[in-house]
Amino acid sequence: MTRKTDIDFVNELKPDYVGFVFAPSKRQVKPKQARQMILDLEPSIKKVGIFVDAPKEFVKDVSEECSLDILQFHGNETNEYWQGLAKPVWKALRIRSKEDLALVNSLKNIDAILLDSPTAGSGKTFDWSVGSGLKSFHPLVLAGGLNAENVTEAIAIFKPFAVDVSSGVETDGLKDYIKIKQFIENVRRFCEYDD
């Protein structure tokens, strides 16, 4: 989320989670900017803060200032890094090959593993054949190149706890109401059918 308009979209469409990027990125927001948007966010929607190798004190400060519900780490953070953080942790792994999946069950004291493409935010999927059949002690969140057209196939392959989308619901670098709506509808329709 980068604009008040994005908050209006999600307040109507009601995803389970929304993300705020606090790392260098074209989607980066300042904590003060995120806090302003969060004031207008429906309370039932959980707030995820996305960080990449940030100083731990910064993470703690932003988490408190923005009342984040989940901390999502996309850098080289290790088990020791998130010790003592008061919020649930989702750790992202960039999947290039089967070797990257070897890290999955070495991660401790986290609440989910996020599987992402090698370049986060690129709009490209990783090779799904690499990760299919993955056995993890942790719930899976699937990211990387998802959009309304491919998300149901991704869910069928991975059976994730959640799916994460960003560029797949954008037009010209901005969140697109129609694309968000189609994505959420396709996820919910598939999950209802699959039950």
C-alpha positions in Angstrom: 0.0 0.0 0.0 1.4 3.4 -1.0 -1.7 5.6 -1.3 -4.9 6.5 0.5 -6.6 5.2 -2.7 -5.1 1.8 -2.1 -6.6 1.8 1.4 -10.0 2.7 0.0 -9.7 -0.3 -2.4 -8.9 -2.8 0.2 -11.4 -1.5 2.7 -14.1 -2.4 0.1 -12.5 -5.6 -1.1 -11.5 -7.0 2.3 -8.3 -9.0 1.8 -7.1 -10.7 5.0 -3.7 -8.9 4.9 -2.1 -5.8 3.4 1.6 -5.0 3.2 3.7 -1.9 3.8 7.2 -1.9 2.4 9.8 -0.3 4.7 12.8 -1.2 2.6 14.3 0.5 -0.4 11.9 -0.2 -3.2 9.6 1.7 -5.6 6.9 0.8 -3.2 8.7 2.0 0.0 6.7 4.0 2.4 7.9 6.0 5.4 6.6 4.9 8.8 4.7 8.2 9.3 3.0 7.8 5.8 2.1 4.1 6.7 0.7 5.2 10.0 -1.6 7.7 8.3 -2.9 5.1 5.9 -3.4 2.6 8.7 -5.6 5.0 10.6 -8.1 4.7 7.7 -7.7 0.9 7.3 -10.5 -1.4 8.3 -9.5 -2.9 11.7 -10.2 -6.5 10.5 -7.5 -6.3 7.9 -4.1 -7.4 9.3 -1.1 -5.1 8.6 2.2 -6.7 7.4 5.5 -4.8 7.6 8.0 -5.8 5.0 11.7 -5.3 5.9 15.1 -6.2 4.3 18.1 -6.4 6.6 16.9 -3.5 8.7 18.4 -2.7 12.1 16.4 -4.5 14.7 15.6 -1.3 16.6 14.1 0.2 13.4 11.8 -2.9 13.0 10.7 -2.6 16.7 10.1 1.2 16.4 8.1 0.8 13.1 6.2 -2.1 14.4 5.0 -0.1 17.4 4.4 3.2 15.6 2.3 1.5 12.9 0.7 -1.2 15.1 1.9 -3.9 12.7 0.4 -7.4 13.1 3.1 -9.3 11.2 6.8 -8.7 10.4 7.9 -10.1 7.0 11.7 -10.3 6.4 13.1 -10.5 2.9 16.9 -10.2 3.6 19.6 -12.3 5.2 17.9 -12.3 8.6 18.6 -15.4 10.7 16.9 -17.2 13.6 18.8 -15.0 16.1 17.6 -11.8 14.4 14.0 -12.1 15.2 14.5 -13.4 18.8 12.7 -11.0 21.2 10.4 -9.4 18.5 6.9 -9.2 19.9 5.1 -9.9 16.6 4.6 -13.0 14.4 7.4 -13.4 11.8 7.1 -14.5 8.2 10.5 -15.2 6.6 10.8 -14.9 2.8 13.1 -17.3 0.9 14.1 -16.5 -2.7 13.7 -19.7 -4.7 16.2 -20.3 -7.5 16.8 -24.0 -7.0 16.0 -27.0 -4.8 19.0 -26.0 -2.6 17.2 -22.8 -1.5 14.4 -25.0 -0.1 17.0 -26.7 2.2 16.7 -23.7 4.5 12.9 -24.1 5.0 13.1 -26.4 8.1 16.1 -24.8 9.6 14.1 -21.7 10.4 12.9 -21.5 14.0 10.4 -19.4 15.9 8.6 -18.2 12.8 4.9 -18.2 11.9 5.2 -18.8 8.2 7.6 -19.2 5.3 7.1 -17.1 2.2 8.3 -18.6 -1.0 9.3 -15.8 -3.5 10.9 -15.4 -6.9 14.7 -14.7 -6.9 13.9 -11.0 -7.5 11.2 -9.8 -5.1 8.7 -7.4 -6.7 9.7 -8.4 -10.2 6.4 -9.8 -11.2 8.0 -13.1 -12.2 7.3 -16.5 -10.8 10.0 -18.9 -9.6 10.1 -22.4 -11.2 7.1 -24.0 -9.4 8.3 -27.5 -10.2 11.2 -26.8 -7.8 8.9 -26.2 -4.8 6.0 -28.5 -5.5 5.7 -31.3 -3.0 7.6 -29.2 -0.4 7.2 -30.5 3.2 7.4 -27.7 5.7 6.9 -27.5 9.5 5.6 -23.9 8.9 2.6 -22.6 7.0 3.5 -21.5 3.5 2.8 -18.1 2.0 3.3 -18.1 -1.8 4.5 -15.0 -3.6 6.4 -14.0 -6.8 4.6 -13.2 -10.0 1.1 -14.1 -8.9 -1.9 -12.5 -10.7 -5.6 -13.3 -11.2 -4.8 -15.6 -14.1 -2.3 -17.9 -12.4 -3.2 -17.8 -8.7 -5.6 -20.7 -8.7 -3.0 -23.0 -10.4 -0.4 -21.8 -7.8 -2.9 -22.7 -4.9 -3.6 -26.1 -6.4 0.2 -26.9 -6.6 1.3 -25.5 -3.2 -1.8 -25.5 -1.0 -0.5 -22.4 0.8 -1.8 -20.8 3.9 -1.9 -17.5 2.1 -0.9 -15.9 -1.3 1.0 -12.6 -1.6 0.6 -10.3 -4.6 1.9 -6.8 -5.5 2.9 -6.1 -9.1 0.2 -8.6 -10.3 -2.5 -6.2 -9.2 -0.9 -3.0 -10.5 -1.2 -1.0 -13.7 1.7 1.4 -14.5 3.1 0.8 -11.0 -0.1 1.6 -9.1 -2.6 -0.7 -7.4 -5.5 -1.3 -9.8 -9.0 -1.8 -8.2 -10.2 -4.2 -10.9 -7.1 -6.4 -10.7 -7.3 -6.6 -6.9 -10.9 -7.5 -7.1 -10.3 -10.2 -9.7 -7.4 -11.6 -7.8 -9.3 -11.8 -4.5 -12.4 -13.3 -6.2 -10.4 -16.0 -7.9 -8.6 -16.9 -4.7 -11.9 -17.1 -2.7 -13.8 -18.9 -5.4 -11.1 -21.5 -5.8 -10.7 -22.0 -2.0 -14.5 -22.5 -1.6 -14.6 -24.9 -4.5 -11.6 -26.8 -3.2 -13.1 -27.3 0.3 
